Amino acid sequence: MFLKLEGKRCLVVGAGKVGEPKIASLIDSGADVHVLALEATEAVHAWAQAGKITLEIRPYAAPDLENTFLAVVATSSRSLNESIYREAQRRRVLCNVVDVPEYCDFYYGAVVRRGDLQIAISTNGQSPSLAQKLRQQLERQFGPAYAQWVADLGETRRLVLASNLDPQRKRDLLQSLASRQALDAALAEQSARSEEEKSESAKSESESEEDRSVIV
């Protein structure tokens, strides 16, 4: 399940090395991020100063979960982690206690991101290390060029759906656009375009060097 968190209040308790990447992912999602901690990393302080999050250096209290959509708990105290999880359950707030599967309503998957293409891997909390290794393999398989291809597919899909073609023809066309052959053609075109741009850039740089030599 991919949650749309933009504008939703999300609470993170703990702002150390464990909590920092969770805070970063919530910032990327556009969530309204509130962080409580007794101390925070330099990165977390920088995000607060930049206005990306709200940071309070103080202990957690149960009312902090009020009007919260999702909570992430990353403290070193097992008793505190359990207490926050139980309170979140009582208030019907989605909660993830980092690295404690029994205190999680959801798990953080290892995610491969290529623009709008997202591939999430989960081991149901059993082995985050394996999930990370699989992510690295998929990152090699699905290179950066997929980002532009997916964006192009989205634009073409909107045009096809807005057309006067019959429904079956639309489905067939969309299926063919997402085929392996279409992908190979799109990636080849992107590669050729990239090589052309590099060649033009090198040519421009060479001409610039010649101009400078003449001026000297």
mmCIF file of the C-alpha atoms, coordinates in Angstrom:
data_MODEL
# 
_entry.id   MODEL 
# 
loop_
_atom_site.group_PDB 
_atom_site.id 
_atom_site.type_symbol 
_atom_site.label_atom_id 
_atom_site.label_alt_id 
_atom_site.label_comp_id 
_atom_site.label_asym_id 
_atom_site.label_entity_id 
_atom_site.label_seq_id 
_atom_site.pdbx_PDB_ins_code 
_atom_site.Cartn_x 
_atom_site.Cartn_y 
_atom_site.Cartn_z 
_atom_site.occupancy 
_atom_site.B_iso_or_equiv 
_atom_site.pdbx_formal_charge 
_atom_site.auth_seq_id 
_atom_site.auth_comp_id 
_atom_site.auth_asym_id 
_atom_site.auth_atom_id 
_atom_site.pdbx_PDB_model_num 
ATOM 1   C CA . MET A 1 1   ? 0.000   0.000   0.000   1.00 0.00 ? 1   MET A CA 1 
ATOM 2   C CA . PHE A 1 2   ? 1.353   3.415   -0.988  1.00 0.00 ? 2   PHE A CA 1 
ATOM 3   C CA . LEU A 1 3   ? -0.016  6.119   1.292   1.00 0.00 ? 3   LEU A CA 1 
ATOM 4   C CA . LYS A 1 4   ? -0.633  9.676   0.141   1.00 0.00 ? 4   LYS A CA 1 
ATOM 5   C CA . LEU A 1 5   ? 0.748   11.652  3.083   1.00 0.00 ? 5   LEU A CA 1 
ATOM 6   C CA . GLU A 1 6   ? 0.847   15.136  1.592   1.00 0.00 ? 6   GLU A CA 1 
ATOM 7   C CA . GLY A 1 7   ? -0.465  17.629  4.147   1.00 0.00 ? 7   GLY A CA 1 
ATOM 8   C CA . LYS A 1 8   ? -1.198  14.955  6.755   1.00 0.00 ? 8   LYS A CA 1 
ATOM 9   C CA . ARG A 1 9   ? 0.180   15.359  10.276  1.00 0.00 ? 9   ARG A CA 1 
ATOM 10  C CA . CYS A 1 10  ? 2.839   12.740  10.959  1.00 0.00 ? 10  CYS A CA 1 
ATOM 11  C CA . LEU A 1 11  ? 4.610   12.428  14.308  1.00 0.00 ? 11  LEU A CA 1 
ATOM 12  C CA . VAL A 1 12  ? 8.142   11.108  14.732  1.00 0.00 ? 12  VAL A CA 1 
ATOM 13  C CA . VAL A 1 13  ? 9.395   10.420  18.251  1.00 0.00 ? 13  VAL A CA 1 
ATOM 14  C CA . GLY A 1 14  ? 13.176  10.213  18.248  1.00 0.00 ? 14  GLY A CA 1 
ATOM 15  C CA . ALA A 1 15  ? 15.559  12.126  16.005  1.00 0.00 ? 15  ALA A CA 1 
ATOM 16  C CA . GLY A 1 16  ? 18.819  10.196  16.147  1.00 0.00 ? 16  GLY A CA 1 
ATOM 17  C CA . LYS A 1 17  ? 20.498  8.162   13.424  1.00 0.00 ? 17  LYS A CA 1 
ATOM 18  C CA . VAL A 1 18  ? 17.567  5.728   13.351  1.00 0.00 ? 18  VAL A CA 1 
ATOM 19  C CA . GLY A 1 19  ? 14.870  8.387   13.175  1.00 0.00 ? 19  GLY A CA 1 
ATOM 20  C CA . GLU A 1 20  ? 16.676  10.676  10.714  1.00 0.00 ? 20  GLU A CA 1 
ATOM 21  C CA . PRO A 1 21  ? 16.005  8.654   7.515   1.00 0.00 ? 21  PRO A CA 1 
ATOM 22  C CA . LYS A 1 22  ? 12.359  8.157   8.527   1.00 0.00 ? 22  LYS A CA 1 
ATOM 23  C CA . ILE A 1 23  ? 11.993  11.917  8.923   1.00 0.00 ? 23  ILE A CA 1 
ATOM 24  C CA . ALA A 1 24  ? 13.644  12.419  5.534   1.00 0.00 ? 24  ALA A CA 1 
ATOM 25  C CA . SER A 1 25  ? 11.184  10.077  3.812   1.00 0.00 ? 25  SER A CA 1 
ATOM 26  C CA . LEU A 1 26  ? 8.222   11.885  5.381   1.00 0.00 ? 26  LEU A CA 1 
ATOM 27  C CA . ILE A 1 27  ? 9.601   15.227  4.189   1.00 0.00 ? 27  ILE A CA 1 
ATOM 28  C CA . ASP A 1 28  ? 9.866   13.790  0.672   1.00 0.00 ? 28  ASP A CA 1 
ATOM 29  C CA . SER A 1 29  ? 6.221   12.688  0.852   1.00 0.00 ? 29  SER A CA 1 
ATOM 30  C CA . GLY A 1 30  ? 5.050   16.231  1.596   1.00 0.00 ? 30  GLY A CA 1 
ATOM 31  C CA . ALA A 1 31  ? 3.706   15.313  5.036   1.00 0.00 ? 31  ALA A CA 1 
ATOM 32  C CA . ASP A 1 32  ? 3.242   17.817  7.856   1.00 0.00 ? 32  ASP A CA 1 
ATOM 33  C CA . VAL A 1 33  ? 6.088   16.448  9.977   1.00 0.00 ? 33  VAL A CA 1 
ATOM 34  C CA . HIS A 1 34  ? 6.274   16.994  13.748  1.00 0.00 ? 34  HIS A CA 1 
ATOM 35  C CA . VAL A 1 35  ? 9.329   15.642  15.571  1.00 0.00 ? 35  VAL A CA 1 
ATOM 36  C CA . LEU A 1 36  ? 9.780   15.136  19.314  1.00 0.00 ? 36  LEU A CA 1 
ATOM 37  C CA . ALA A 1 37  ? 13.148  14.202  20.768  1.00 0.00 ? 37  ALA A CA 1 
ATOM 38  C CA . LEU A 1 38  ? 15.464  14.846  23.689  1.00 0.00 ? 38  LEU A CA 1 
ATOM 39  C CA . GLU A 1 39  ? 18.249  15.430  21.174  1.00 0.00 ? 39  GLU A CA 1 
ATOM 40  C CA . ALA A 1 40  ? 18.474  15.499  17.370  1.00 0.00 ? 40  ALA A CA 1 
ATOM 41  C CA . THR A 1 41  ? 21.067  15.041  14.654  1.00 0.00 ? 41  THR A CA 1 
ATOM 42  C CA . GLU A 1 42  ? 22.517  17.995  12.767  1.00 0.00 ? 42  GLU A CA 1 
ATOM 43  C CA . ALA A 1 43  ? 20.437  17.107  9.707   1.00 0.00 ? 43  ALA A CA 1 
ATOM 44  C CA . VAL A 1 44  ? 17.197  17.159  11.712  1.00 0.00 ? 44  VAL A CA 1 
ATOM 45  C CA . HIS A 1 45  ? 18.090  20.544  13.216  1.00 0.00 ? 45  HIS A CA 1 
ATOM 46  C CA . ALA A 1 46  ? 18.846  21.825  9.698   1.00 0.00 ? 46  ALA A CA 1 
ATOM 47  C CA . TRP A 1 47  ? 15.452  20.661  8.418   1.00 0.00 ? 47  TRP A CA 1 
ATOM 48  C CA . ALA A 1 48  ? 13.775  22.429  11.320  1.00 0.00 ? 48  ALA A CA 1 
ATOM 49  C CA . GLN A 1 49  ? 15.679  25.654  10.644  1.00 0.00 ? 49  GLN A CA 1 
ATOM 50  C CA . ALA A 1 50  ? 14.695  25.430  6.984   1.00 0.00 ? 50  ALA A CA 1 
ATOM 51  C CA . GLY A 1 51  ? 11.031  25.096  7.974   1.00 0.00 ? 51  GLY A CA 1 
ATOM 52  C CA . LYS A 1 52  ? 10.680  21.589  6.556   1.00 0.00 ? 52  LYS A CA 1 
ATOM 53  C CA . ILE A 1 53  ? 9.614   20.106  9.908   1.00 0.00 ? 53  ILE A CA 1 
ATOM 54  C CA . THR A 1 54  ? 8.469   21.187  13.345  1.00 0.00 ? 54  THR A CA 1 
ATOM 55  C CA . LEU A 1 55  ? 11.000  20.079  15.961  1.00 0.00 ? 55  LEU A CA 1 
ATOM 56  C CA . GLU A 1 56  ? 10.480  20.150  19.721  1.00 0.00 ? 56  GLU A CA 1 
ATOM 57  C CA . ILE A 1 57  ? 13.281  19.143  22.065  1.00 0.00 ? 57  ILE A CA 1 
ATOM 58  C CA . ARG A 1 58  ? 11.238  17.685  24.887  1.00 0.00 ? 58  ARG A CA 1 
ATOM 59  C CA . PRO A 1 59  ? 9.814   14.353  26.109  1.00 0.00 ? 59  PRO A CA 1 
ATOM 60  C CA . TYR A 1 60  ? 6.833   12.744  24.403  1.00 0.00 ? 60  TYR A CA 1 
ATOM 61  C CA . ALA A 1 61  ? 3.389   12.989  26.024  1.00 0.00 ? 61  ALA A CA 1 
ATOM 62  C CA . ALA A 1 62  ? 0.219   11.086  25.081  1.00 0.00 ? 62  ALA A CA 1 
ATOM 63  C CA . PRO A 1 63  ? -1.646  14.204  23.818  1.00 0.00 ? 63  PRO A CA 1 
ATOM 64  C CA . ASP A 1 64  ? 1.037   14.566  21.127  1.00 0.00 ? 64  ASP A CA 1 
ATOM 65  C CA . LEU A 1 65  ? -0.792  11.874  19.147  1.00 0.00 ? 65  LEU A CA 1 
ATOM 66  C CA . GLU A 1 66  ? -3.936  13.986  18.919  1.00 0.00 ? 66  GLU A CA 1 
ATOM 67  C CA . ASN A 1 67  ? -4.991  14.734  15.311  1.00 0.00 ? 67  ASN A CA 1 
ATOM 68  C CA . THR A 1 68  ? -2.090  12.607  14.064  1.00 0.00 ? 68  THR A CA 1 
ATOM 69  C CA . PHE A 1 69  ? -2.510  10.404  10.996  1.00 0.00 ? 69  PHE A CA 1 
ATOM 70  C CA . LEU A 1 70  ? 0.677   8.364   11.332  1.00 0.00 ? 70  LEU A CA 1 
ATOM 71  C CA . ALA A 1 71  ? 3.388   7.946   13.978  1.00 0.00 ? 71  ALA A CA 1 
ATOM 72  C CA . VAL A 1 72  ? 6.952   6.666   13.714  1.00 0.00 ? 72  VAL A CA 1 
ATOM 73  C CA . VAL A 1 73  ? 8.758   5.777   16.928  1.00 0.00 ? 73  VAL A CA 1 
ATOM 74  C CA . ALA A 1 74  ? 12.545  5.603   16.975  1.00 0.00 ? 74  ALA A CA 1 
ATOM 75  C CA . THR A 1 75  ? 13.715  5.799   20.582  1.00 0.00 ? 75  THR A CA 1 
ATOM 76  C CA . SER A 1 76  ? 16.110  3.518   22.435  1.00 0.00 ? 76  SER A CA 1 
ATOM 77  C CA . SER A 1 77  ? 13.592  2.862   25.226  1.00 0.00 ? 77  SER A CA 1 
ATOM 78  C CA . ARG A 1 78  ? 11.566  -0.308  24.695  1.00 0.00 ? 78  ARG A CA 1 
ATOM 79  C CA . SER A 1 79  ? 9.073   0.639   27.398  1.00 0.00 ? 79  SER A CA 1 
ATOM 80  C CA . LEU A 1 80  ? 8.515   4.082   25.845  1.00 0.00 ? 80  LEU A CA 1 
ATOM 81  C CA . ASN A 1 81  ? 8.193   2.574   22.374  1.00 0.00 ? 81  ASN A CA 1 
ATOM 82  C CA . GLU A 1 82  ? 5.547   0.134   23.602  1.00 0.00 ? 82  GLU A CA 1 
ATOM 83  C CA . SER A 1 83  ? 3.711   2.874   25.488  1.00 0.00 ? 83  SER A CA 1 
ATOM 84  C CA . ILE A 1 84  ? 3.496   5.063   22.373  1.00 0.00 ? 84  ILE A CA 1 
ATOM 85  C CA . TYR A 1 85  ? 2.370   2.137   20.256  1.00 0.00 ? 85  TYR A CA 1 
ATOM 86  C CA . ARG A 1 86  ? -0.403  1.231   22.719  1.00 0.00 ? 86  ARG A CA 1 
ATOM 87  C CA . GLU A 1 87  ? -1.590  4.838   22.845  1.00 0.00 ? 87  GLU A CA 1 
ATOM 88  C CA . ALA A 1 88  ? -1.530  5.028   19.047  1.00 0.00 ? 88  ALA A CA 1 
ATOM 89  C CA . GLN A 1 89  ? -3.674  1.885   18.899  1.00 0.00 ? 89  GLN A CA 1 
ATOM 90  C CA . ARG A 1 90  ? -6.146  3.417   21.327  1.00 0.00 ? 90  ARG A CA 1 
ATOM 91  C CA . ARG A 1 91  ? -6.380  6.565   19.214  1.00 0.00 ? 91  ARG A CA 1 
ATOM 92  C CA . ARG A 1 92  ? -6.511  4.628   15.906  1.00 0.00 ? 92  ARG A CA 1 
ATOM 93  C CA . VAL A 1 93  ? -3.267  6.169   14.674  1.00 0.00 ? 93  VAL A CA 1 
ATOM 94  C CA . LEU A 1 94  ? -1.105  4.142   12.298  1.00 0.00 ? 94  LEU A CA 1 
ATOM 95  C CA . CYS A 1 95  ? 2.172   3.420   14.074  1.00 0.00 ? 95  CYS A CA 1 
ATOM 96  C CA . ASN A 1 96  ? 5.581   1.999   13.238  1.00 0.00 ? 96  ASN A CA 1 
ATOM 97  C CA . VAL A 1 97  ? 8.107   1.294   15.996  1.00 0.00 ? 97  VAL A CA 1 
ATOM 98  C CA . VAL A 1 98  ? 11.337  1.017   14.024  1.00 0.00 ? 98  VAL A CA 1 
ATOM 99  C CA . ASP A 1 99  ? 12.863  -2.475  14.019  1.00 0.00 ? 99  ASP A CA 1 
ATOM 100 C CA . VAL A 1 100 ? 10.171  -3.902  16.323  1.00 0.00 ? 100 VAL A CA 1 
ATOM 101 C CA . PRO A 1 101 ? 7.758   -5.787  14.013  1.00 0.00 ? 101 PRO A CA 1 
ATOM 102 C CA . GLU A 1 102 ? 5.261   -6.657  16.752  1.00 0.00 ? 102 GLU A CA 1 
ATOM 103 C CA . TYR A 1 103 ? 4.729   -2.934  17.351  1.00 0.00 ? 103 TYR A CA 1 
ATOM 104 C CA . CYS A 1 104 ? 4.099   -2.032  13.729  1.00 0.00 ? 104 CYS A CA 1 
ATOM 105 C CA . ASP A 1 105 ? 0.876   -1.411  11.808  1.00 0.00 ? 105 ASP A CA 1 
ATOM 106 C CA . PHE A 1 106 ? 2.957   -1.109  8.649   1.00 0.00 ? 106 PHE A CA 1 
ATOM 107 C CA . TYR A 1 107 ? 6.516   -1.760  7.512   1.00 0.00 ? 107 TYR A CA 1 
ATOM 108 C CA . TYR A 1 108 ? 8.944   0.459   5.656   1.00 0.00 ? 108 TYR A CA 1 
ATOM 109 C CA . GLY A 1 109 ? 9.795   -1.251  2.409   1.00 0.00 ? 109 GLY A CA 1 
ATOM 110 C CA . ALA A 1 110 ? 13.116  -0.844  0.619   1.00 0.00 ? 110 ALA A CA 1 
ATOM 111 C CA . VAL A 1 111 ? 12.072  1.261   -2.371  1.00 0.00 ? 111 VAL A CA 1 
ATOM 112 C CA . VAL A 1 112 ? 13.516  1.684   -5.846  1.00 0.00 ? 112 VAL A CA 1 
ATOM 113 C CA . ARG A 1 113 ? 12.464  5.101   -7.182  1.00 0.00 ? 113 ARG A CA 1 
ATOM 114 C CA . ARG A 1 114 ? 12.636  6.025   -10.828 1.00 0.00 ? 114 ARG A CA 1 
ATOM 115 C CA . GLY A 1 115 ? 10.495  9.116   -11.113 1.00 0.00 ? 115 GLY A CA 1 
ATOM 116 C CA . ASP A 1 116 ? 6.883   8.010   -10.728 1.00 0.00 ? 116 ASP A CA 1 
ATOM 117 C CA . LEU A 1 117 ? 7.928   4.364   -10.869 1.00 0.00 ? 117 LEU A CA 1 
ATOM 118 C CA . GLN A 1 118 ? 8.283   2.947   -7.365  1.00 0.00 ? 118 GLN A CA 1 
ATOM 119 C CA . ILE A 1 119 ? 9.125   -0.668  -6.585  1.00 0.00 ? 119 ILE A CA 1 
ATOM 120 C CA . ALA A 1 120 ? 8.833   -1.607  -2.910  1.00 0.00 ? 120 ALA A CA 1 
ATOM 121 C CA . ILE A 1 121 ? 10.378  -4.704  -1.334  1.00 0.00 ? 121 ILE A CA 1 
ATOM 122 C CA . SER A 1 122 ? 9.304   -6.025  2.043   1.00 0.00 ? 122 SER A CA 1 
ATOM 123 C CA . THR A 1 123 ? 10.305  -9.069  4.089   1.00 0.00 ? 123 THR A CA 1 
ATOM 124 C CA . ASN A 1 124 ? 7.449   -8.448  6.535   1.00 0.00 ? 124 ASN A CA 1 
ATOM 125 C CA . GLY A 1 125 ? 9.988   -7.080  8.997   1.00 0.00 ? 125 GLY A CA 1 
ATOM 126 C CA . GLN A 1 126 ? 12.042  -10.273 9.034   1.00 0.00 ? 126 GLN A CA 1 
ATOM 127 C CA . SER A 1 127 ? 15.202  -9.120  7.241   1.00 0.00 ? 127 SER A CA 1 
ATOM 128 C CA . PRO A 1 128 ? 15.650  -5.450  6.278   1.00 0.00 ? 128 PRO A CA 1 
ATOM 129 C CA . SER A 1 129 ? 19.175  -6.365  5.123   1.00 0.00 ? 129 SER A CA 1 
ATOM 130 C CA . LEU A 1 130 ? 17.793  -8.748  2.506   1.00 0.00 ? 130 LEU A CA 1 
ATOM 131 C CA . ALA A 1 131 ? 15.314  -6.107  1.367   1.00 0.00 ? 131 ALA A CA 1 
ATOM 132 C CA . GLN A 1 132 ? 18.184  -3.644  0.889   1.00 0.00 ? 132 GLN A CA 1 
ATOM 133 C CA . LYS A 1 133 ? 20.193  -6.162  -1.142  1.00 0.00 ? 133 LYS A CA 1 
ATOM 134 C CA . LEU A 1 134 ? 17.201  -6.835  -3.378  1.00 0.00 ? 134 LEU A CA 1 
ATOM 135 C CA . ARG A 1 135 ? 16.714  -3.082  -3.773  1.00 0.00 ? 135 ARG A CA 1 
ATOM 136 C CA . GLN A 1 136 ? 20.302  -2.726  -4.996  1.00 0.00 ? 136 GLN A CA 1 
ATOM 137 C CA . GLN A 1 137 ? 19.761  -5.508  -7.538  1.00 0.00 ? 137 GLN A CA 1 
ATOM 138 C CA . LEU A 1 138 ? 16.577  -3.878  -8.823  1.00 0.00 ? 138 LEU A CA 1 
ATOM 139 C CA . GLU A 1 139 ? 18.263  -0.483  -9.046  1.00 0.00 ? 139 GLU A CA 1 
ATOM 140 C CA . ARG A 1 140 ? 20.718  -2.022  -11.498 1.00 0.00 ? 140 ARG A CA 1 
ATOM 141 C CA . GLN A 1 141 ? 17.913  -3.702  -13.430 1.00 0.00 ? 141 GLN A CA 1 
ATOM 142 C CA . PHE A 1 142 ? 15.680  -0.620  -13.576 1.00 0.00 ? 142 PHE A CA 1 
ATOM 143 C CA . GLY A 1 143 ? 18.026  2.217   -14.493 1.00 0.00 ? 143 GLY A CA 1 
ATOM 144 C CA . PRO A 1 144 ? 17.393  5.986   -14.349 1.00 0.00 ? 144 PRO A CA 1 
ATOM 145 C CA . ALA A 1 145 ? 16.029  5.976   -17.920 1.00 0.00 ? 145 ALA A CA 1 
ATOM 146 C CA . TYR A 1 146 ? 12.812  4.390   -16.630 1.00 0.00 ? 146 TYR A CA 1 
ATOM 147 C CA . ALA A 1 147 ? 11.823  7.706   -15.032 1.00 0.00 ? 147 ALA A CA 1 
ATOM 148 C CA . GLN A 1 148 ? 11.394  9.456   -18.386 1.00 0.00 ? 148 GLN A CA 1 
ATOM 149 C CA . TRP A 1 149 ? 9.758   6.427   -19.993 1.00 0.00 ? 149 TRP A CA 1 
ATOM 150 C CA . VAL A 1 150 ? 7.118   6.232   -17.242 1.00 0.00 ? 150 VAL A CA 1 
ATOM 151 C CA . ALA A 1 151 ? 6.488   9.984   -17.552 1.00 0.00 ? 151 ALA A CA 1 
ATOM 152 C CA . ASP A 1 152 ? 6.021   9.583   -21.319 1.00 0.00 ? 152 ASP A CA 1 
ATOM 153 C CA . LEU A 1 153 ? 3.671   6.640   -20.758 1.00 0.00 ? 153 LEU A CA 1 
ATOM 154 C CA . GLY A 1 154 ? 1.565   8.753   -18.414 1.00 0.00 ? 154 GLY A CA 1 
ATOM 155 C CA . GLU A 1 155 ? 1.238   11.559  -20.935 1.00 0.00 ? 155 GLU A CA 1 
ATOM 156 C CA . THR A 1 156 ? 0.378   9.138   -23.739 1.00 0.00 ? 156 THR A CA 1 
ATOM 157 C CA . ARG A 1 157 ? -2.159  7.351   -21.534 1.00 0.00 ? 157 ARG A CA 1 
ATOM 158 C CA . ARG A 1 158 ? -3.998  10.600  -20.885 1.00 0.00 ? 158 ARG A CA 1 
ATOM 159 C CA . LEU A 1 159 ? -4.166  11.303  -24.620 1.00 0.00 ? 159 LEU A CA 1 
ATOM 160 C CA . VAL A 1 160 ? -5.416  7.787   -25.399 1.00 0.00 ? 160 VAL A CA 1 
ATOM 161 C CA . LEU A 1 161 ? -8.105  7.901   -22.708 1.00 0.00 ? 161 LEU A CA 1 
ATOM 162 C CA . ALA A 1 162 ? -9.296  11.279  -23.975 1.00 0.00 ? 162 ALA A CA 1 
ATOM 163 C CA . SER A 1 163 ? -9.524  9.999   -27.566 1.00 0.00 ? 163 SER A CA 1 
ATOM 164 C CA . ASN A 1 164 ? -12.616 8.706   -29.386 1.00 0.00 ? 164 ASN A CA 1 
ATOM 165 C CA . LEU A 1 165 ? -11.255 5.170   -29.761 1.00 0.00 ? 165 LEU A CA 1 
ATOM 166 C CA . ASP A 1 166 ? -13.491 2.341   -28.568 1.00 0.00 ? 166 ASP A CA 1 
ATOM 167 C CA . PRO A 1 167 ? -12.689 0.939   -25.074 1.00 0.00 ? 167 PRO A CA 1 
ATOM 168 C CA . GLN A 1 168 ? -11.151 -2.317  -26.356 1.00 0.00 ? 168 GLN A CA 1 
ATOM 169 C CA . ARG A 1 169 ? -8.879  -0.449  -28.762 1.00 0.00 ? 169 ARG A CA 1 
ATOM 170 C CA . LYS A 1 170 ? -7.767  1.835   -25.925 1.00 0.00 ? 170 LYS A CA 1 
ATOM 171 C CA . ARG A 1 171 ? -6.902  -1.155  -23.727 1.00 0.00 ? 171 ARG A CA 1 
ATOM 172 C CA . ASP A 1 172 ? -4.974  -2.861  -26.544 1.00 0.00 ? 172 ASP A CA 1 
ATOM 173 C CA . LEU A 1 173 ? -3.043  0.314   -27.323 1.00 0.00 ? 173 LEU A CA 1 
ATOM 174 C CA . LEU A 1 174 ? -2.128  0.953   -23.693 1.00 0.00 ? 174 LEU A CA 1 
ATOM 175 C CA . GLN A 1 175 ? -0.991  -2.655  -23.323 1.00 0.00 ? 175 GLN A CA 1 
ATOM 176 C CA . SER A 1 176 ? 1.242   -2.371  -26.390 1.00 0.00 ? 176 SER A CA 1 
ATOM 177 C CA . LEU A 1 177 ? 2.745   0.913   -25.151 1.00 0.00 ? 177 LEU A CA 1 
ATOM 178 C CA . ALA A 1 178 ? 3.825   -0.831  -21.936 1.00 0.00 ? 178 ALA A CA 1 
ATOM 179 C CA . SER A 1 179 ? 5.329   -3.839  -23.742 1.00 0.00 ? 179 SER A CA 1 
ATOM 180 C CA . ARG A 1 180 ? 8.955   -4.925  -23.632 1.00 0.00 ? 180 ARG A CA 1 
ATOM 181 C CA . GLN A 1 181 ? 9.413   -3.949  -27.273 1.00 0.00 ? 181 GLN A CA 1 
ATOM 182 C CA . ALA A 1 182 ? 8.116   -0.427  -26.594 1.00 0.00 ? 182 ALA A CA 1 
ATOM 183 C CA . LEU A 1 183 ? 10.411  -0.148  -23.582 1.00 0.00 ? 183 LEU A CA 1 
ATOM 184 C CA . ASP A 1 184 ? 13.485  -1.239  -25.548 1.00 0.00 ? 184 ASP A CA 1 
ATOM 185 C CA . ALA A 1 185 ? 12.667  1.267   -28.286 1.00 0.00 ? 185 ALA A CA 1 
ATOM 186 C CA . ALA A 1 186 ? 12.133  4.085   -25.770 1.00 0.00 ? 186 ALA A CA 1 
ATOM 187 C CA . LEU A 1 187 ? 15.368  3.328   -23.920 1.00 0.00 ? 187 LEU A CA 1 
ATOM 188 C CA . ALA A 1 188 ? 17.303  3.124   -27.177 1.00 0.00 ? 188 ALA A CA 1 
ATOM 189 C CA . GLU A 1 189 ? 15.909  6.493   -28.227 1.00 0.00 ? 189 GLU A CA 1 
ATOM 190 C CA . GLN A 1 190 ? 16.846  8.003   -24.867 1.00 0.00 ? 190 GLN A CA 1 
ATOM 191 C CA . SER A 1 191 ? 20.360  6.567   -25.129 1.00 0.00 ? 191 SER A CA 1 
ATOM 192 C CA . ALA A 1 192 ? 20.808  7.988   -28.636 1.00 0.00 ? 192 ALA A CA 1 
ATOM 193 C CA . ARG A 1 193 ? 19.507  11.372  -27.486 1.00 0.00 ? 193 ARG A CA 1 
ATOM 194 C CA . SER A 1 194 ? 21.883  11.338  -24.520 1.00 0.00 ? 194 SER A CA 1 
ATOM 195 C CA . GLU A 1 195 ? 24.860  10.507  -26.739 1.00 0.00 ? 195 GLU A CA 1 
ATOM 196 C CA . GLU A 1 196 ? 23.859  13.294  -29.131 1.00 0.00 ? 196 GLU A CA 1 
ATOM 197 C CA . GLU A 1 197 ? 23.654  15.785  -26.271 1.00 0.00 ? 197 GLU A CA 1 
ATOM 198 C CA . LYS A 1 198 ? 27.085  14.692  -25.012 1.00 0.00 ? 198 LYS A CA 1 
ATOM 199 C CA . SER A 1 199 ? 28.521  15.095  -28.497 1.00 0.00 ? 199 SER A CA 1 
ATOM 200 C CA . GLU A 1 200 ? 27.010  18.567  -28.847 1.00 0.00 ? 200 GLU A CA 1 
ATOM 201 C CA . SER A 1 201 ? 28.313  19.540  -25.419 1.00 0.00 ? 201 SER A CA 1 
ATOM 202 C CA . ALA A 1 202 ? 31.828  18.317  -26.276 1.00 0.00 ? 202 ALA A CA 1 
ATOM 203 C CA . LYS A 1 203 ? 31.721  20.174  -29.599 1.00 0.00 ? 203 LYS A CA 1 
ATOM 204 C CA . SER A 1 204 ? 30.603  23.368  -27.881 1.00 0.00 ? 204 SER A CA 1 
ATOM 205 C CA . GLU A 1 205 ? 33.379  23.035  -25.295 1.00 0.00 ? 205 GLU A CA 1 
ATOM 206 C CA . SER A 1 206 ? 35.940  22.465  -28.042 1.00 0.00 ? 206 SER A CA 1 
ATOM 207 C CA . GLU A 1 207 ? 34.783  25.578  -29.902 1.00 0.00 ? 207 GLU A CA 1 
ATOM 208 C CA . SER A 1 208 ? 34.958  27.547  -26.680 1.00 0.00 ? 208 SER A CA 1 
ATOM 209 C CA . GLU A 1 209 ? 38.546  26.429  -26.141 1.00 0.00 ? 209 GLU A CA 1 
ATOM 210 C CA . GLU A 1 210 ? 39.417  27.517  -29.682 1.00 0.00 ? 210 GLU A CA 1 
ATOM 211 C CA . ASP A 1 211 ? 37.838  30.913  -29.057 1.00 0.00 ? 211 ASP A CA 1 
ATOM 212 C CA . ARG A 1 212 ? 39.888  31.373  -25.900 1.00 0.00 ? 212 ARG A CA 1 
ATOM 213 C CA . SER A 1 213 ? 43.098  30.389  -27.692 1.00 0.00 ? 213 SER A CA 1 
ATOM 214 C CA . VAL A 1 214 ? 42.423  33.026  -30.363 1.00 0.00 ? 214 VAL A CA 1 
ATOM 215 C CA . ILE A 1 215 ? 41.816  35.702  -27.718 1.00 0.00 ? 215 ILE A CA 1 
ATOM 216 C CA . VAL A 1 216 ? 45.114  34.851  -25.997 1.00 0.00 ? 216 VAL A CA 1 
# 
